[in-house]
Amino acid sequence: MLDNFWFNVEYGINHVLDINAYDHVLFLIVLTVPYLFNNWKRVLLLVSLFTLGHTLSLVLAAYGVVRVNGSLVEFLIPVTILIVALFNVFTARKGAQKEKVGVLFFSTLFFGLVHGLGFAREFQMMVGKSDNKIITLLEFALGIEIAQVIIVFVVLLLGYIMQTVFRFSKRDWVMVISAVVVGLVIPMILNSDLIA
């Protein structure tokens, strides 16, 4: 029982930190980069909403409620990253943390749903005919949340170092990181099966 728990948690952690599927990490980077450590409650809420959306879409897929075209989802995932990165670029001067929470929170939840659908097929194979799909899913979601907290901490730490030690302005830090992510996701969009 405990072996299964750790396997599922570790699977969730590896799902996020998989170097070959870095879209999850890119999304977390652009979601977190506008914030500082003193915004930790807001960042934690955003990341948890993303996990909630991710988990909800896995539940719906595991029980056969939704079936989505894989090519469409693989196209939409980098599009969601691009949207958040561009949002950062256009709001870097104002500071996204001062924006109204509603739109950002709902869009993060929606993006979590999209990202979860991208993993749905693999997750269905993982749970198979298991009677404890919900338990497996919750353990997997715990692993995802642990990995996301690690990534968020690293992004916040790098932001702190760059802005205090190297004297980057917050605006420049957000613009540079978001622009790099834009440069990484555009080829992902162009190379998706839906476009190619």
C-alpha positions in Angstrom: 0.0 0.0 0.0 2.8 2.4 1.0 4.8 1.3 -2.0 1.9 2.2 -4.3 1.5 5.6 -2.5 5.2 6.5 -3.1 5.1 5.2 -6.6 2.1 7.4 -7.5 3.6 10.5 -5.8 6.9 10.0 -7.5 5.1 9.5 -10.8 3.5 12.9 -10.3 6.8 14.5 -9.4 8.5 13.0 -12.5 5.5 14.0 -14.7 6.3 17.7 -13.9 10.1 17.5 -13.9 10.4 15.3 -17.0 13.0 17.0 -19.2 11.4 15.7 -22.4 8.0 17.2 -21.4 9.1 20.6 -20.2 5.9 22.4 -21.2 4.7 22.0 -17.6 7.8 23.7 -16.3 7.5 26.5 -18.8 4.0 27.2 -17.8 5.0 27.4 -14.1 7.9 29.7 -15.0 5.6 32.3 -16.8 2.9 31.9 -14.1 5.4 32.6 -11.3 8.0 35.1 -12.8 6.0 38.3 -12.1 5.9 37.5 -8.3 8.3 37.8 -5.4 8.5 35.8 -2.1 6.1 38.2 -0.3 3.4 37.2 -2.9 3.7 33.5 -1.9 0.0 33.1 -0.9 -1.1 34.3 -4.3 1.4 32.1 -6.1 0.5 29.1 -4.1 -3.2 29.7 -4.9 -2.4 30.0 -8.6 -0.3 26.8 -8.6 -3.0 25.0 -6.6 -5.7 26.1 -9.1 -3.5 24.8 -11.9 -3.2 21.5 -10.1 -7.0 21.4 -9.5 -7.7 21.9 -13.2 -5.1 19.3 -14.1 -6.6 16.8 -11.7 -10.2 17.5 -12.7 -9.4 16.8 -16.4 -7.6 13.5 -15.4 -10.7 12.5 -13.3 -13.0 13.2 -16.3 -10.7 11.3 -18.6 -10.1 8.3 -16.2 -13.9 7.8 -16.0 -14.4 8.3 -19.7 -16.5 11.5 -19.4 -14.3 13.3 -21.9 -12.4 12.2 -24.9 -10.3 14.9 -26.6 -8.3 14.9 -29.8 -4.7 14.5 -28.8 -3.4 16.7 -31.6 -5.7 19.5 -30.5 -4.5 19.3 -26.9 -0.8 19.1 -27.9 -1.4 22.3 -29.9 -3.4 24.1 -27.1 -0.8 23.4 -24.3 2.0 25.6 -25.8 -0.7 28.2 -26.8 -1.7 28.5 -23.1 2.0 29.0 -22.2 2.3 31.6 -25.0 -0.8 33.5 -23.7 0.5 33.8 -20.2 4.0 34.8 -21.4 2.5 37.5 -23.6 0.3 38.6 -20.8 3.5 39.0 -18.7 5.2 41.0 -21.4 2.3 43.4 -21.8 1.7 43.9 -18.1 5.4 43.9 -16.9 5.3 47.6 -16.4 2.2 47.5 -14.2 3.1 44.4 -12.3 0.7 41.4 -12.8 0.4 40.9 -9.0 -1.6 44.1 -8.8 -4.1 42.9 -11.4 -7.6 41.8 -10.5 -7.4 38.1 -9.4 -10.6 36.8 -11.2 -9.4 36.5 -14.8 -5.9 35.2 -13.9 -7.3 32.6 -11.5 -10.0 31.3 -13.9 -7.6 31.2 -16.8 -5.1 29.3 -14.7 -7.8 26.8 -13.7 -8.7 26.5 -17.4 -5.1 26.1 -18.5 -4.7 23.3 -15.8 -7.7 21.5 -17.5 -6.0 21.7 -20.9 -2.6 20.5 -19.5 -4.3 17.6 -17.7 -5.9 16.5 -20.9 -2.5 16.3 -22.4 -1.6 13.6 -19.9 -5.0 11.9 -19.8 -4.1 8.9 -22.1 -1.0 8.0 -20.2 -2.8 8.4 -16.9 -5.6 6.1 -18.1 -3.0 3.4 -18.9 -1.4 4.0 -15.4 -4.7 3.4 -13.5 -5.9 0.7 -15.9 -8.9 -1.1 -14.3 -7.9 -0.1 -10.8 -10.8 0.2 -8.3 -9.0 3.0 -6.5 -8.7 5.5 -9.4 -9.5 8.5 -7.1 -6.9 7.5 -4.6 -4.3 7.0 -7.3 -5.2 10.3 -8.8 -4.9 12.1 -5.4 -1.5 10.6 -4.8 -0.4 11.6 -8.3 -1.8 15.1 -7.8 0.2 15.3 -4.5 3.4 14.5 -6.5 2.5 17.2 -9.1 2.0 19.8 -6.3 5.3 18.9 -4.6 7.2 19.3 -7.9 5.4 22.5 -8.7 6.2 24.0 -5.3 9.9 23.1 -6.0 9.8 24.8 -9.4 8.0 27.9 -8.0 10.5 28.2 -5.2 13.4 28.1 -7.7 11.8 30.7 -9.9 11.1 33.0 -6.9 14.7 32.5 -5.6 16.2 33.3 -9.0 14.0 36.4 -9.3 15.1 37.5 -5.8 18.8 37.0 -6.7 18.5 38.7 -10.1 16.6 41.7 -8.6 18.7 42.1 -5.4 22.2 40.9 -6.2 22.4 41.7 -9.9 20.0 44.8 -9.7 17.7 43.7 -12.6 14.6 45.8 -12.5 11.5 43.7 -11.9 10.1 44.8 -15.3 13.3 43.7 -17.1 13.4 40.3 -15.3 9.7 39.5 -16.2 10.2 40.7 -19.8 13.4 38.7 -20.4 12.1 35.4 -18.9 8.7 35.7 -20.6 10.4 36.5 -24.0 12.7 33.5 -23.7 9.6 31.3 -23.0 7.8 32.8 -26.0 10.9 31.9 -28.1 10.7 28.3 -26.8 6.9 27.7 -27.3 6.5 29.2 -30.8 8.4 26.2 -32.4 6.3 23.9 -30.2 3.1 25.4 -31.7 4.5 25.4 -35.3 5.7 21.8 -35.0 2.4 20.5 -33.5 0.5 17.9 -35.6 -2.4 20.4 -36.0 -0.2 22.9 -37.8 2.5 20.7 -39.4 
